[in-house]
Amino acid sequence: MSAPARFTQTDVTRAMKGARKAGFSAIRVVIEPGGNIVMEASEAPNEAITRRNPLDRVLKGVR
């Protein structure tokens, strides 16, 4: 049996809405395997915010 979730979708949505309300236009949310939510936010998109995970290509079948 799996452990219950440490957070809900509502928690993530609330955090993103808060970042937008604070004036950030680029928000990146990462959920770590241990269950931690990591958010990176900035006023303009940049390489650190818009970078993709190299495995996305493999998992989505994109070449």
N, C-alpha and C positions, 0 to 999 in steps of 0.2 A: 504494500500500500504506500502511496506517495504522501509526502508531507503537505499540509495545507499551504496555500500561497501566502507569502509574507506581505503582499500588497495586492490591491485590486486594480482593475483598469481605471476605475474612478480616481484612484490615487495618482496614476500616471497622467490622466487627463487634467486633474486639478493642478499638478505641478507645471504642465505645459501651458495651461491658461494663465497661471501666475507669472511665468516667464514672459509670455506675450504682453500681459498687462504691465509688466515692469519695463517694457520697451524693447525687448529682444525680438528680432525678426527671424533669426536663424537658431533653431533649437535642435539638438541631437540627443536622443535618449538611448542609452545602452542598458540592457538588463544583464547583469553578470550571472554566471552559472550559480554563484552562491546566493542569488536573490537580491543583491543590491541594485538600486537604481542609480545610474550615473547620468547626469545631464550636463551638456556643454551648450552654452548659449552665447550669442554675440549679436551685435547690431547689424552686421552684414555677413553674408556667407563667405567663408574662406576655406582653404584646403583642409584645415583641421576639422571643421564642422561637416563638410560635404564629402569627405573621403569615404570610400566604400570598403567593406570587408572583402579581401581577395577571394574568400570562399563563396561569396554571393554568386559569382559567376558559375562556380562548379555546382552549387546546390540548385540554382535556377536553370541549369542546362544551357546557359548563354556562353558563347565562345567568342 
